[in-house]
Amino acid sequence: MLTRLWRYHSLYFLKPHDAVNDTLTSSLLHRLDWSGPVVEIGSGDGVFSYVMHGGSFPLRFDRYLLTDLSKQDIYDSHRADVLQPAVSLSSPDITLAIDAKESHVQKIREIGFAKNCQVAAYEKLPLSSASVPKVFYYTPHGLNDHEAAIREAARVLVPGGSMLILLYDAKFKPSFICHRLAQAFPGMFGAYFSRMDNGRYDEITRLAKSPEEWERFFPRHGFEIKARHSGLSAFAWKVYDIQTRPLLKPLIRFFGFLPGQLRTFAKFLWMSICYPYLVVFYLLFSNEYFRIDGMNCYLAYQVRKV
């Protein structure tokens, strides 16, 4: 946990609680069965899966080196020769990674953790029916029709094939602080927090169901549930939802002005100050070690196509 938290912290050092979220979700997913060939759907830029399975990057690299602050999705950009993975992974066997954005697929190619990668819509996968033994579904940003995407994943799986999937528990909907403040206040103040939310509430809650609803959802789509793990307290999500977002773009610009070695040194100082706090926060509020509340934000399922 400590090593992975540091590595995710290095990637998201200006939004430290992103590291808490990714460390927790990777811990849940690691409990599932990763043996055999796997197709990853919704890979994003690939850094989450790469670190989850033991990969690391040099301290000088992080996601903010590849941002475009003029875009709504500031991470939807790419520059060649910035990503420099420190190690090559021998497992798991990711035969194909699929994402909806070309900039993400370019990053996946540079990281090299997947044998192949491709841009495609999640609701129309470029794969033959009953051709894949295992799918990892990292519920992606930009997903338009969740049920259609799940049906498509079921289509490409062989009978008896497995799907590993990360999902959201609908019970944590009140934990979106930026959205609640945007709704509570009119005018400029509400508009400010609406920009901080950046559509996150609508996108995520559209994909969220209660555990009881997921228990009915999978059999309805031709799956039986083999394993389920959950974690991350609602309080942790509330802190994540705010964290440094009001200052993120100025912080990216500030660190972007620094020369390379000075930037890396300043980043190391920032991380060293934040990291002990993140460790304590993770221990208290991830719901892995202590149960602060009765709610979990994330659900990781392994289901089998019947």
Salt bridges, closest charged atoms under 4 A:
ASP18 OD2 - LYS15 NZ 3.38
ASP33 OD2 - LYS134 NZ 3.48
ASP45 OD2 - ARG63 NH2 2.99
ASP62 OD2 - ARG263 NH1 2.84
ASP62 OD2 - LYS267 NZ 3.24
ASP73 OD2 - LYS101 NZ 2.41
ASP93 OD1 - LYS115 NZ 2.92
ASP99 OD2 - HIS104 ND1 2.89
GLU102 OE2 - ARG109 NH1 3.56
GLU110 OE2 - HIS78 NE2 3.50
GLU147 OE2 - ARG220 NH2 3.54
GLU147 OE1 - HIS221 NE2 2.99
GLU152 OE2 - ARG155 NH2 2.77
GLU203 OE1 - HIS141 ND1 2.96
GLU212 OE1 - LYS171 NZ 3.97
GLU215 OE2 - ARG228 NH1 3.44
GLU224 OE2 - ARG304 NH1 2.84
ASP241 OD1 - ARG200 NH2 2.78
GLU288 OE2 - ARG31 NH2 2.35
